Amino acid sequence: MPVRPLDTTLVTDLVREATAAPSMHNAQPWRFRHRPGSRTVELRRDPERAMPLADPEHRALHIGCGAALFNLRVAAAGEGLRPGVRLLPDPSDPGLLASVHLTGTDGTGPDERDSPPVDGGEEPSAEPPGAEGPGAGPGGLAELRPAIPLRHTSRSPFTDRRIPEDLRNRLAEAARAEGADLAFPGTWHLRSVLSLVQDAEGRSGTDPGLRAELERWIRTGADVSARAGDGVPDYAFGPRPYGGRAAVRDFAGRDAPPDREKAVFETSPQLALLGTAEDRPADWLRAGQAMERVLLLATREGLASSLTSQALEWPDLRWLVRDPQTSMGVVQMVIRLGYGPAGPRTPRRPVEEVLDLA
Protein backbone atom coordinates (compact mmCIF):
# COMPACT_ATOMS: atom_id res chain seq x y z
CA MET A 1 0.00 0.00 0.00
CA PRO A 2 1.50 3.37 -0.99
CA VAL A 3 2.10 5.69 1.94
CA ARG A 4 0.43 9.09 1.71
CA PRO A 5 2.72 12.07 2.24
CA LEU A 6 2.71 13.22 5.85
CA ASP A 7 1.28 16.66 5.18
CA THR A 8 -1.31 18.71 7.07
CA THR A 9 -4.14 16.98 5.19
CA LEU A 10 -3.09 13.53 6.39
CA VAL A 11 -2.40 14.76 9.94
CA THR A 12 -5.85 16.34 10.02
CA ASP A 13 -7.40 13.04 8.92
CA LEU A 14 -5.47 11.11 11.57
CA VAL A 15 -6.50 13.49 14.34
CA ARG A 16 -10.12 13.38 13.22
CA GLU A 17 -10.08 9.62 13.78
CA ALA A 18 -8.28 10.05 17.09
CA THR A 19 -11.08 12.25 18.41
CA ALA A 20 -13.64 9.48 17.94
CA ALA A 21 -12.37 8.08 21.26
CA PRO A 22 -14.58 7.97 24.36
CA SER A 23 -14.01 10.30 27.28
CA MET A 24 -15.73 11.03 30.57
CA HIS A 25 -19.06 12.77 29.82
CA ASN A 26 -17.78 13.11 26.23
CA ALA A 27 -15.80 16.18 27.34
CA GLN A 28 -13.03 15.41 24.78
CA PRO A 29 -10.20 16.78 26.97
CA TRP A 30 -7.48 16.66 24.31
CA ARG A 31 -5.55 18.91 21.99
CA PHE A 32 -3.11 17.96 19.23
CA ARG A 33 -0.23 19.92 17.75
CA HIS A 34 1.71 19.33 14.55
CA ARG A 35 4.46 21.49 13.13
CA PRO A 36 4.23 21.32 9.32
CA GLY A 37 7.32 19.70 7.91
CA SER A 38 7.96 17.57 11.00
CA ARG A 39 6.96 13.96 11.54
CA THR A 40 5.71 14.41 15.10
CA VAL A 41 2.21 14.89 16.48
CA GLU A 42 1.89 16.04 20.10
CA LEU A 43 -1.00 15.15 22.37
CA ARG A 44 -1.82 17.67 25.10
CA ARG A 45 -4.50 17.80 27.75
CA ASP A 46 -7.11 20.54 27.69
CA PRO A 47 -7.46 21.85 31.27
CA GLU A 48 -10.66 23.72 30.44
CA ARG A 49 -12.36 20.34 30.00
CA ALA A 50 -11.24 18.91 33.33
CA MET A 51 -13.67 17.94 36.10
CA PRO A 52 -12.18 19.07 39.41
CA LEU A 53 -14.84 17.40 41.57
CA ALA A 54 -15.40 14.06 39.84
CA ASP A 55 -11.83 13.75 38.59
CA PRO A 56 -9.58 15.85 40.86
CA GLU A 57 -6.33 14.05 39.92
CA HIS A 58 -7.15 14.09 36.18
CA ARG A 59 -7.04 10.29 36.07
CA ALA A 60 -10.12 10.02 33.85
CA LEU A 61 -8.83 12.88 31.71
CA HIS A 62 -5.60 10.94 31.06
CA ILE A 63 -7.57 7.78 30.25
CA GLY A 64 -9.66 9.61 27.66
CA CYS A 65 -6.53 11.13 26.13
CA GLY A 66 -4.91 7.70 26.11
CA ALA A 67 -7.88 6.36 24.13
CA ALA A 68 -7.47 9.16 21.59
CA LEU A 69 -3.74 8.37 21.41
CA PHE A 70 -4.54 4.75 20.59
CA ASN A 71 -6.93 5.78 17.81
CA LEU A 72 -4.18 7.98 16.39
CA ARG A 73 -1.83 4.99 16.36
CA VAL A 74 -4.45 2.81 14.67
CA ALA A 75 -5.22 5.41 12.01
CA ALA A 76 -1.50 5.96 11.34
CA ALA A 77 -0.89 2.22 10.99
CA GLY A 78 -3.79 2.08 8.55
CA GLU A 79 -1.98 4.64 6.41
CA GLY A 80 1.19 2.55 6.31
CA LEU A 81 2.98 4.53 9.01
CA ARG A 82 4.74 3.28 12.12
CA PRO A 83 3.87 5.36 15.22
CA GLY A 84 6.64 5.65 17.79
CA VAL A 85 5.16 6.91 21.07
CA ARG A 86 6.78 8.69 24.01
CA LEU A 87 4.59 9.14 27.06
CA LEU A 88 5.12 12.30 29.12
CA PRO A 89 8.28 13.21 27.19
CA ASP A 90 8.97 16.49 29.02
CA PRO A 91 8.89 16.42 32.85
CA SER A 92 8.82 20.22 32.91
CA ASP A 93 5.62 20.28 30.82
CA PRO A 94 2.99 18.01 32.44
CA GLY A 95 0.38 19.18 29.93
CA LEU A 96 2.28 17.39 27.15
CA LEU A 97 0.96 13.84 27.49
CA ALA A 98 2.59 12.14 24.51
CA SER A 99 4.51 12.69 21.32
CA VAL A 100 3.98 10.43 18.33
CA HIS A 101 6.77 10.18 15.76
CA LEU A 102 5.46 8.87 12.45
CA THR A 103 7.82 7.03 10.12
CA GLY A 104 7.55 4.59 7.25
CA THR A 105 7.32 0.90 8.04
CA ASP A 106 11.07 0.56 7.54
CA GLY A 107 11.68 3.15 10.27
CA THR A 108 12.50 5.96 7.86
CA GLY A 109 10.55 8.75 6.30
CA PRO A 110 10.96 11.64 3.90
CA ASP A 111 12.33 13.80 6.74
CA GLU A 112 15.03 11.52 8.19
CA ARG A 113 16.69 14.40 10.07
CA ASP A 114 13.71 14.70 12.42
CA SER A 115 14.57 12.41 15.36
CA PRO A 116 12.04 11.04 17.87
CA PRO A 117 11.48 13.09 21.02
CA VAL A 118 13.83 12.51 23.93
CA ASP A 119 12.45 10.55 26.86
CA GLY A 120 11.26 12.55 29.83
CA GLY A 121 10.57 11.43 33.36
CA GLU A 122 8.58 8.40 32.22
CA GLU A 123 9.77 5.49 30.15
CA PRO A 124 8.75 5.34 26.50
CA SER A 125 5.49 3.66 25.60
CA ALA A 126 6.07 0.02 24.81
CA GLU A 127 4.97 -0.85 21.30
CA PRO A 128 3.97 -4.51 20.92
CA PRO A 129 6.35 -6.12 18.40
CA GLY A 130 4.73 -6.27 15.01
CA ALA A 131 1.52 -4.64 16.23
CA GLU A 132 2.13 -1.08 15.16
CA GLY A 133 2.49 -1.41 11.42
CA PRO A 134 0.01 -2.22 8.68
CA GLY A 135 -0.20 -5.96 7.91
CA ALA A 136 0.55 -6.82 11.52
CA GLY A 137 -1.62 -9.90 11.42
CA PRO A 138 -4.73 -10.66 13.50
CA GLY A 139 -5.16 -8.12 16.25
CA GLY A 140 -2.75 -5.65 14.63
CA LEU A 141 -3.41 -1.94 14.81
CA ALA A 142 -4.31 -1.41 11.17
CA GLU A 143 -6.95 -4.15 11.28
CA LEU A 144 -8.79 -2.30 14.04
CA ARG A 145 -9.20 0.88 11.99
CA PRO A 146 -12.64 0.05 10.50
CA ALA A 147 -13.99 -0.25 14.06
CA ILE A 148 -13.15 3.36 14.98
CA PRO A 149 -16.29 4.96 13.43
CA LEU A 150 -18.46 2.03 14.56
CA ARG A 151 -17.60 2.12 18.27
CA HIS A 152 -20.29 3.95 20.22
CA THR A 153 -21.35 3.86 23.85
CA SER A 154 -24.57 1.88 24.30
CA ARG A 155 -26.71 2.62 27.37
CA SER A 156 -29.41 0.20 26.23
CA PRO A 157 -30.07 -3.28 27.61
CA PHE A 158 -28.01 -6.14 26.23
CA THR A 159 -29.20 -9.70 25.73
CA ASP A 160 -28.27 -12.53 28.09
CA ARG A 161 -26.10 -14.16 25.44
CA ARG A 162 -22.70 -14.90 26.96
CA ILE A 163 -19.44 -13.80 25.40
CA PRO A 164 -17.46 -16.86 24.24
CA GLU A 165 -14.45 -17.76 26.34
CA ASP A 166 -12.14 -17.49 23.35
CA LEU A 167 -13.25 -13.90 22.72
CA ARG A 168 -12.83 -13.04 26.40
CA ASN A 169 -9.27 -14.33 26.20
CA ARG A 170 -8.53 -12.26 23.10
CA LEU A 171 -9.92 -9.14 24.79
CA ALA A 172 -7.61 -9.81 27.74
CA GLU A 173 -4.68 -10.25 25.33
CA ALA A 174 -5.53 -6.90 23.75
CA ALA A 175 -5.30 -5.21 27.15
CA ARG A 176 -1.99 -6.94 27.92
CA ALA A 177 -0.57 -5.71 24.62
CA GLU A 178 -0.90 -2.18 26.04
CA GLY A 179 0.50 -2.96 29.47
CA ALA A 180 -2.80 -3.48 31.30
CA ASP A 181 -4.86 -6.37 32.65
CA LEU A 182 -8.47 -7.26 31.87
CA ALA A 183 -10.47 -9.60 34.07
CA PHE A 184 -14.11 -10.70 34.12
CA PRO A 185 -15.29 -10.89 37.75
CA GLY A 186 -16.96 -13.99 39.10
CA THR A 187 -20.49 -14.11 40.45
CA TRP A 188 -19.83 -12.86 43.99
CA HIS A 189 -17.49 -10.12 42.83
CA LEU A 190 -19.90 -9.03 40.09
CA ARG A 191 -22.63 -8.53 42.69
CA SER A 192 -20.20 -6.49 44.78
CA VAL A 193 -19.23 -4.28 41.82
CA LEU A 194 -22.88 -3.66 40.94
CA SER A 195 -23.59 -2.63 44.53
CA LEU A 196 -20.64 -0.24 44.48
CA VAL A 197 -21.86 1.29 41.21
CA GLN A 198 -25.30 1.87 42.71
CA ASP A 199 -23.74 3.34 45.83
CA ALA A 200 -21.71 5.76 43.71
CA GLU A 201 -24.76 6.71 41.63
CA GLY A 202 -26.65 7.54 44.79
CA ARG A 203 -23.83 9.64 46.20
CA SER A 204 -23.30 11.57 42.98
CA GLY A 205 -27.01 12.21 42.50
CA THR A 206 -27.33 13.87 45.90
CA ASP A 207 -24.10 15.91 45.72
CA PRO A 208 -24.99 19.40 44.38
CA GLY A 209 -21.45 20.10 43.19
CA LEU A 210 -21.08 16.84 41.30
CA ARG A 211 -24.52 17.18 39.79
CA ALA A 212 -23.73 20.71 38.58
CA GLU A 213 -20.46 19.49 37.10
CA LEU A 214 -22.29 16.70 35.28
CA GLU A 215 -24.99 19.04 33.98
CA ARG A 216 -22.31 21.09 32.25
CA TRP A 217 -21.98 18.20 29.80
CA ILE A 218 -25.64 17.26 29.38
CA ARG A 219 -27.25 18.37 26.13
CA THR A 220 -31.04 18.49 26.05
CA GLY A 221 -33.62 20.40 24.03
CA ALA A 222 -32.07 23.28 22.11
CA ASP A 223 -28.60 22.39 23.41
CA VAL A 224 -28.57 19.21 21.34
CA SER A 225 -28.37 21.23 18.13
CA ALA A 226 -26.92 24.51 19.40
CA ARG A 227 -23.99 22.85 21.21
CA ALA A 228 -23.52 19.75 19.15
CA GLY A 229 -19.75 19.40 19.48
CA ASP A 230 -19.39 17.69 22.84
CA GLY A 231 -21.23 16.36 25.87
CA VAL A 232 -23.92 13.70 26.11
CA PRO A 233 -27.09 14.47 24.11
CA ASP A 234 -30.45 13.31 25.45
CA TYR A 235 -30.90 10.86 22.58
CA ALA A 236 -27.90 8.91 23.98
CA PHE A 237 -29.17 8.69 27.58
CA GLY A 238 -30.75 5.32 27.03
CA PRO A 239 -33.89 4.09 28.81
CA ARG A 240 -34.42 4.24 32.55
CA PRO A 241 -33.64 0.86 34.15
CA TYR A 242 -36.76 -0.93 35.31
CA GLY A 243 -36.70 -3.39 38.17
CA GLY A 244 -32.96 -3.99 38.23
CA ARG A 245 -29.50 -2.62 38.79
CA ALA A 246 -28.07 -1.49 35.49
CA ALA A 247 -24.37 -0.75 35.27
CA VAL A 248 -24.91 2.46 33.28
CA ARG A 249 -24.82 6.09 34.35
CA ASP A 250 -28.21 7.78 34.43
CA PHE A 251 -27.55 11.16 32.83
CA ALA A 252 -31.22 12.15 33.05
CA GLY A 253 -31.14 11.95 36.84
CA ARG A 254 -34.10 12.95 38.95
CA ASP A 255 -35.24 15.54 36.42
CA ALA A 256 -36.06 12.93 33.77
CA PRO A 257 -39.41 13.43 32.03
CA PRO A 258 -42.14 11.11 33.33
CA ASP A 259 -42.72 9.65 29.88
CA ARG A 260 -39.10 8.54 29.49
CA GLU A 261 -38.85 4.99 28.17
CA LYS A 262 -38.17 2.25 30.72
CA ALA A 263 -36.47 -1.06 30.01
CA VAL A 264 -35.36 -4.21 31.78
CA PHE A 265 -31.58 -4.55 31.70
CA GLU A 266 -29.59 -7.78 31.80
CA THR A 267 -29.78 -9.53 35.17
CA SER A 268 -26.12 -10.51 35.10
CA PRO A 269 -24.22 -7.88 33.09
CA GLN A 270 -20.89 -8.95 31.65
CA LEU A 271 -18.47 -6.52 33.23
CA ALA A 272 -14.72 -6.48 32.70
CA LEU A 273 -12.28 -4.77 35.04
CA LEU A 274 -9.34 -3.07 33.35
CA GLY A 275 -6.40 -2.29 35.61
CA THR A 276 -2.71 -1.52 35.84
CA ALA A 277 0.03 -2.44 38.27
CA GLU A 278 0.57 1.14 39.40
CA ASP A 279 -1.44 4.35 39.49
CA ARG A 280 0.61 7.14 37.92
CA PRO A 281 -0.16 9.42 34.97
CA ALA A 282 1.76 7.13 32.61
CA ASP A 283 -0.34 4.19 33.86
CA TRP A 284 -3.52 6.16 33.20
CA LEU A 285 -2.40 6.83 29.64
CA ARG A 286 -1.60 3.15 29.14
CA ALA A 287 -4.99 2.23 30.60
CA GLY A 288 -6.69 4.53 28.10
CA GLN A 289 -4.86 2.90 25.21
CA ALA A 290 -5.66 -0.58 26.53
CA MET A 291 -9.30 0.37 27.03
CA GLU A 292 -9.64 1.58 23.46
CA ARG A 293 -7.85 -1.45 22.07
CA VAL A 294 -10.33 -3.67 23.94
CA LEU A 295 -13.30 -1.59 22.78
CA LEU A 296 -12.25 -1.60 19.13
CA LEU A 297 -11.64 -5.34 19.14
CA ALA A 298 -15.00 -5.87 20.86
CA THR A 299 -16.71 -3.70 18.24
CA ARG A 300 -15.03 -5.61 15.43
CA GLU A 301 -16.29 -8.86 16.95
CA GLY A 302 -19.90 -7.66 17.14
CA LEU A 303 -20.06 -6.63 20.80
CA ALA A 304 -21.70 -3.49 22.16
CA SER A 305 -20.11 -1.66 25.07
CA SER A 306 -20.38 1.08 27.64
CA LEU A 307 -18.07 2.40 30.35
CA THR A 308 -18.91 2.31 34.03
CA SER A 309 -16.65 4.62 36.04
CA GLN A 310 -19.00 5.81 38.80
CA ALA A 311 -17.52 3.71 41.59
CA LEU A 312 -13.99 4.63 40.51
CA GLU A 313 -14.70 8.32 41.13
CA TRP A 314 -14.87 7.72 44.91
CA PRO A 315 -11.52 6.71 46.47
CA ASP A 316 -13.07 4.48 49.13
CA LEU A 317 -15.23 2.65 46.58
CA ARG A 318 -12.52 2.39 43.96
CA TRP A 319 -10.34 0.21 46.17
CA LEU A 320 -13.29 -2.12 46.84
CA VAL A 321 -13.91 -2.62 43.10
CA ARG A 322 -10.66 -4.54 42.87
CA ASP A 323 -10.88 -8.34 43.23
CA PRO A 324 -8.47 -9.26 46.05
CA GLN A 325 -8.09 -12.74 44.57
CA THR A 326 -6.38 -11.42 41.44
CA SER A 327 -2.99 -9.82 40.89
CA MET A 328 -4.52 -6.65 39.42
CA GLY A 329 -3.00 -3.63 41.12
CA VAL A 330 -5.56 -0.86 40.65
CA VAL A 331 -8.76 -0.77 38.61
CA GLN A 332 -8.82 2.02 36.03
CA MET A 333 -12.11 1.28 34.23
CA VAL A 334 -15.13 -1.01 34.37
CA ILE A 335 -16.28 -2.01 30.89
CA ARG A 336 -19.75 -3.39 30.18
CA LEU A 337 -19.78 -5.71 27.18
CA GLY A 338 -22.47 -7.76 25.52
CA TYR A 339 -24.72 -8.29 22.54
CA GLY A 340 -27.22 -5.54 21.86
CA PRO A 341 -27.74 -2.16 20.17
CA ALA A 342 -24.49 -0.43 19.26
CA GLY A 343 -25.70 2.91 20.57
CA PRO A 344 -26.02 6.24 18.72
CA ARG A 345 -23.12 8.33 17.57
CA THR A 346 -22.41 11.19 19.97
CA PRO A 347 -21.08 14.56 18.75
CA ARG A 348 -17.44 15.42 18.25
CA ARG A 349 -15.78 18.82 18.09
CA PRO A 350 -14.57 19.95 14.66
CA VAL A 351 -10.99 18.88 14.18
CA GLU A 352 -10.02 22.52 13.64
CA GLU A 353 -10.83 23.17 17.32
CA VAL A 354 -8.49 20.51 18.65
CA LEU A 355 -5.58 20.56 16.19
CA ASP A 356 -2.94 23.30 16.16
CA LEU A 357 -0.91 23.50 12.97
CA ALA A 358 1.88 25.87 13.85
C-alpha angles and dihedrals in degrees: 000000000000114000115236115232112266096243131139091274093058093042089051090052092049093050091047089059091044091058092059086081121114122252136176108290086349088278091148095213097190141104129187130206130195127177108213110244094029127097096224131098117193124210116209133178120244107225092193088068096051123116108221095187103041095031108024095159093045091240094138090043090057091047092054091048089048089055090052089048090055092050089052090053092048093049091047092050088050088058092053095260129130112225115212109195131203116188117214092351096178118049090193091058110052091173090068102084102175145349121214118203111200119206138159119274090264090058095257135095141181090277102051093164091068105091125199117268117274117255117261130197093313128061118256119272110268112239113207108242110261093000100098102060132070113269091032093147128242111350093016120143098251092054091059094057097092088058094060097083092038098055111098133157111256118203092176127104118276126214123257091249108130123232110247115253092237091057091047089054092050091050089052090049089052090055092047090052087065097044098263138105128236122197134174109220121232124241099277094043092046090056089050093051092049090052091050091050091052091047090053092047090054094048094048093046092057097042108094094202095050092044091052090049091051093047089059087072100040116104117199135156112346091001091069091069101023094052101028099147102082145357130059115300119214092247088066097051093094125212124311110261112252122207097343148065109266119193093224131102114251103223092177091062122175093330094066115134113259092238094057112134117260126206141179111245127208113291093220108029116202103239126179124199115217115198147159134217094245137024109231131122091264089053090051090053091049090048090054092052092046091048092053093045089054092046094049092048090047090050091049089052094052100261126137120217148188134182123242112196102147097105091045091061091069114067095213093050095042093064091051092054089069117094106235090205093066132069093238109131105203131353113238101175142005111218123199112209133178148110116297145085113344093225129238125290112261122213125273129201116252109268089238088068095056104034123075115198104191 
